[in-house]
Amino acid sequence: MNRKRNILVVEDDDGISRLLCDIIRKNGWGAQPAYSGTEAVLYIDRGEWDLILLDLMLPGMAGEEILDRVAGSSATPVIVISAKGARETRISALLGGADDFIGKPFDVDEVAARIESVLRRYERAGEHGPKVLSHKDIVLDPDSKAVEVAGRPLALTAREYTILVTLMSRPDKVFSKANLFESVWGEPFHGDENTVNVHMSNLRGKLAKANPDGVYIDTVWGMGYRMKS
């Protein structure tokens, strides 16, 4: 990996922000702090980021709104770091497009490891297979992380993008839900199919909206998913 990875740290507490930025820089990545939701949006709109660390309780604009904005318009991965550690909050953040969730107070080494894991997983999705993937009228460019359907750009979340890369890299292979979860989330599958179902449903919905006449993903009942021939 030659290019330095740039990470946006959205955290209003100055001490925690400085600690997170220190962790990032000590590991060789670039860090840019943002101390409010509105400041974060300016940075997000202004440049490309390899990862966003996002607190939920922010002045100006709530972290949930920023997550929704990023998830709906880009494939940038997001790790939520929040003191709102209730199970419902974690599940809501993950289903809303976050790639990981770290509760406060956090362990410094764990934060570094989770950042590394998300970056590696995301970059691996674009490194395998041909430089440009295509299927029917879908064109996916791993270098720019851009997806087009019928010549029109398609905005995907990081999870949706990685699911699509996984399927398009092996269009004839049937991926079980366990296959997809372990490939996309990088964690052992313990039978929670709802997570895969929600992201697959969102991906299919966006593809259908981009081209109502196209059918791109097959459900092979009792087995899993593959690209429709």
Salt bridges, closest charged atoms under 4 A:
GLU11 OE1 - LYS104 NZ 2.65
ASP14 OD2 - ARG18 NE 2.95
ASP45 OD2 - ARG69 NH2 2.96
ASP50 OD1 - ARG3 NH2 2.71
ASP50 OD1 - ARG5 NH1 3.96
ASP55 OD1 - LYS104 NZ 3.52
GLU64 OE2 - LYS84 NZ 2.95
ASP99 OD2 - ARG159 NH1 3.66
ASP100 OD1 - ARG114 NH1 2.79
GLU110 OE2 - ARG114 NE 2.71
GLU116 OE2 - ARG120 NH1 3.59
GLU123 OE2 - ARG5 NE 2.70
ASP143 OD1 - LYS131 NZ 3.75
GLU160 OE1 - LYS206 NZ 2.84
GLU193 OE1 - LYS177 NZ 3.36
ASP218 OD1 - LYS228 NZ 3.66
